[in-house]
Amino acid sequence: MVEQVQIGNATLYCGDCREILPLIGAVDTVISDPVWPNCPEGLLQGSNDPEGLLRGCLDLVEARRLVLVVRSDSDPRFFRAVPERWPFFRTQILPYVMPGYIGRKLGGDELAYSFGEPIPSSPGRRVIPGYAPKVQPVGRKANGHPCSRSLKHFEWLVDWWSLEGETVLDPFMGSGTTGAAATTLGRKFIGIEIDPKYFDLACKRIDDAGRQGDMLLSEPTKSPKTSL
Ligand SMILES: C[S@@+](CC[C@H](N)C(=O)[O-])C[C@H]1O[C@@H](n2cnc3c(N)ncnc32)[C@H](O)[C@@H]1O
């Protein structure tokens, strides 16, 4: 049984993305931070075979653009899992105001790899930048998820890789950073998370992001949980 929650323009599913994606039609952009290649085994579901998980997921996705975020120490050969139908476009650095340590290595920045079509060229958006603004590091388990990403970085990615009113998908939603960013920026959002405790966290963050944007509305936009 798959749990589905509608919060404003966000449709959120709790379950395995490989079971849920066949129920979802085409989207504009995927922005996601999948389980990464050197994820400590057991930290997250899927950490025993991250490349197989990503391949199994992307085989089921129909989207024009794909943006995948990994830490700078993640082996990029992981992206062999990206199907040929999305040509590689570019990388962008998501930096922090101070470098973090990853074991003995300095530099906890993340990288966004983008594939497929860029957004249409328009005034002020002809040159796609290689660096996001520097942000404060997100503390480990800052919001109860072991690898929650920076909301500011994800707002920047949503802004560069989708247009207002388009649909953004995150099949590995975690604590809902992509969904909160998409909601704030007026995108429709579809999110999937397999772990119920992170799913509940994502629902709350996306609801909060919607309320902040909807301060003038008197009625709450959240509808009750349903099951598929
Ligand atoms: C790297 S984390 C995403 C973190 C997220 N960007 C955030 O800011 O909180 C990847 C997430 O994918 C989830 N996951 C693992 N296997 C999955 C699957 N088969 N379907 C859906 N989600 C899955 C994990 O539980 C984890 O929360």
The ligand as a Gaussian input file, in Angstrom:
#p B3LYP/6-31G(d) Opt

LIG

0 1
 C       20.571000      11.356000       0.039000
 S       19.001000      11.200000       0.727000
 C       18.095000      12.629000       0.177000
 C       18.238000      13.779000       1.125000
 C       17.396000      14.978000       0.730000
 N       17.948000      15.640000      -0.429000
 C       17.278000      15.970000       1.876000
 O       17.703000      17.135000       1.736000
 O       16.781000      15.581000       2.936000
 C       18.284000       9.922000      -0.249000
 C       16.930000       9.435000       0.254000
 O       16.453000       8.402000      -0.627000
 C       15.640000       7.518000       0.154000
 N       15.475000       6.254000      -0.611000
 C       16.294000       5.188000      -0.645000
 N       15.787000       4.230000      -1.450000
 C       14.633000       4.706000      -1.945000
 C       13.643000       4.189000      -2.844000
 N       13.773000       2.958000      -3.404000
 N       12.556000       4.953000      -3.140000
 C       12.413000       6.181000      -2.573000
 N       13.305000       6.728000      -1.700000
 C       14.405000       6.011000      -1.405000
 C       16.418000       7.389000       1.446000
 O       15.581000       6.940000       2.509000
 C       16.939000       8.828000       1.640000
 O       16.108000       9.566000       2.506000

